[in-house]
Amino acid sequence: MFEYLNGVIKVKKPEYLAIDVNGVGYRVYITLKTYDQVQIDERKELFIYNVIKEDAFKLVGFLQERERVLFEMLIGISGIGLSLALSIMSTFSIDNLREIVLNEDFKTLKRVPKLGEKKSKQIIIDLNNKIKTLNLMSMEDPAGESLNNLIEDELYLALESLGYSKKEIDTLISKDELKGFKTIEEAVKGVLKKIQLRG
């Protein structure tokens, strides 16, 4: 399983790149937006999503990790496969898609080839359930209050994934304490220290 590939672009086509990593060429499927942002003989790092099936093993690459997260969300929706997810992300940026979801604008989403009304509505419903994460990914340069909100949201998501309820997290750390953290790493360390002391 590949987490990322760092190498030189040797082949550039709208549907895929060939990236040379220490003499080995990897075919990596991409969005049109990625195609537009890379050049032949340029060194790039691509975040990789591994598609493993009985009859195929494909690599899908993204210039930003948040793009990969969105791709994972999309292919997790019933009826949305690799090609359709890449088509959606080639048509809309993360911020565009976030607005579409917030506004429940399935008519705009339908512009994607082979994406009908039923699937468009299903995507909006499914992504609405994950809008918090989508909000996190859309914050390119958080500052001030936005940074505090970002750290708080990421911390809650991380602790909830470990099995803590929102109520339990609220007892571990206060809003004022959260404002004192500059990074999510600091916040996690602070909470882990509290858990150890409490235990």
Steps between C-alpha positions, in 0.01 A plus 500: 500500500637840401448809716668739256742502207773759453654498155540657157211525255602315182165454327210742521157413366157634600407173669832401657864584570805278494720600792858375523603409854862383514483348153159338539208648307160502669179568310287726717145599406416866559236770470511762225581759766817307589584465130484879470741551792790270407766508228721241330838454678366678810546333839174458685367327809163331454279370779387155392172315528544128431222330303533126556265256327522137400580591141673837542733710712489872422658805657312830517705809582424842648714809558330568834405257772160667541424407138566137581268523801223636278562225243464239776171659602370490145587138422346403831162604359297223340522511121804731488807327361854613424425657161192689614673629815791630291253657258326682786832628635611603150185709466485661846757618754457402865363846578256482206378160613464619858274784384296261286447273800415786736249640250369154402557605141461166324425673169854640485645165607314334211733675256748217557473248214312179592384651828121508505259665742468196728876461550546877536247510783661195663843667492361813665327296771810292573744792498267706717556243772873570473485874443711564809795321345436667166512836680835408651645417161387830347699712745818576307653763729316505831570789735365640826157366589497274194817331624343438841194350336717284275701364793183435699331317212806289421547412867139391538517290182822335616367418849163383370684258270664358815161438658453812716156660497455876462389517863817324617718729288328806650598379847863456391564846363335841516445753223743739670769230508446430131565866418848467652613238247677613182491164320293180503813316622513721811130439564535122472799499737305711748200267496713183521676647803163564665383146424815355658464716810133412531575128458 
